[in-house]
Amino acid sequence: MLYPAVDDKAHPRVQHLAYSLDGRTYVKYAGNPVIPSLPEVAHKNQKDPELFWYEPLKKWVSLLVIT
């Protein structure tokens, strides 16, 4: 699961990852943030990323929208 977080005032709008092995409890990924704050778009509206399974490539894909 990807979820928004704020590391500090200098790095707003980062994205963290958590995973579950049982579908009930989640563990925060030790390498967070997985999507860092982007200074060039910090003033813009950054939406929560979408994460989905892409069957043709058999890979997880993340899409981040900045408006």
Summary of the structure (lengths in Angstrom):
residues: 67
radius of gyration: 13.3
end to end distance: 22.2
largest distance: 39.8
contacts: 140
relative contact order: 0.24
helix: 4%
strand: 37%
